Amino acid sequence: MKKIFMMCLLLTFISVYAQEAKIDINHIGYGKTLNEAIFTIHSTGEVTITNIDFLIDGKLHETIKAVLPPNAGIKTSVYLEPGEHLIEVKTPEGAYDSLNLRISTARQRIVSSQPDEEPHISRNAVIYIALSIVIIIFVIVIWLLIKKPKPKLE
């Protein structure tokens, strides 16, 4: 019984540890002028995020007073001068994302780019796989403890 209790306790710790704040910023277009860039900011993690710091070229542009539960988002716009800009968002919960945005001085070529990311297994995927393995082992152990031998019929 003590082992079952310890396994349940371990599963509780793993599920609490697996929660992580994540944020995603995307450039979706321009406003009435080509200097007005429009962005979406989404909470892509498993916890609610608040007070999003919006930075342009390393300087705080504004703190967005919003409460974003998981899978929720907001739209915001900002006026930028022509040139290359680093747009960053971060939260007190530790979520962070950034993108590079180039606004052409010619006003004819406007390019938005995000740094290329190599495919990798995310930390959450590893945690979910480990959690699944632990649950499977837990179920097998419980099944073996509960399983009673059938009487032989002669």
ZIBEL-V843415 format. One record per residue. N is the residue number from 0. NEAR is the number of other C-alpha atoms within 12 Angstrom. Layout:
# ZIBEL-V843415
N;NEAR
N;NEAR
This chain:
# ZIBEL-V843415
0;11
1;8
2;13
3;19
4;13
5;13
6;22
7;21
8;16
9;19
10;25
11;17
12;15
13;23
14;21
15;15
16;18
17;23
18;25
19;24
20;30
21;36
22;39
23;33
24;36
25;30
26;33
27;21
28;23
29;24
30;17
31;12
32;17
33;26
34;25
35;22
36;31
37;26
38;29
39;27
40;41
41;36
42;36
43;25
44;27
45;24
46;27
47;28
48;37
49;30
50;22
51;37
52;31
53;33
54;26
55;26
56;21
57;18
58;15
59;17
60;21
61;21
62;21
63;24
64;16
65;23
66;23
67;30
68;21
69;22
70;20
71;23
72;26
73;26
74;21
75;28
76;28
77;27
78;20
79;26
80;21
81;22
82;21
83;20
84;29
85;28
86;39
87;33
88;40
89;33
90;31
91;21
92;24
93;22
94;31
95;28
96;29
97;31
98;32
99;25
100;35
101;28
102;29
103;19
104;16
105;14
106;16
107;11
108;13
109;22
110;25
111;25
112;21
113;20
114;14
115;9
116;10
117;7
118;6
119;9
120;12
121;16
122;16
123;22
124;14
125;15
126;22
127;20
128;17
129;19
130;25
131;17
132;16
133;22
134;22
135;16
136;18
137;23
138;18
139;15
140;17
141;19
142;13
143;12
144;14
145;11
146;11
147;9
148;8
149;6
150;6
151;5
152;4
153;3
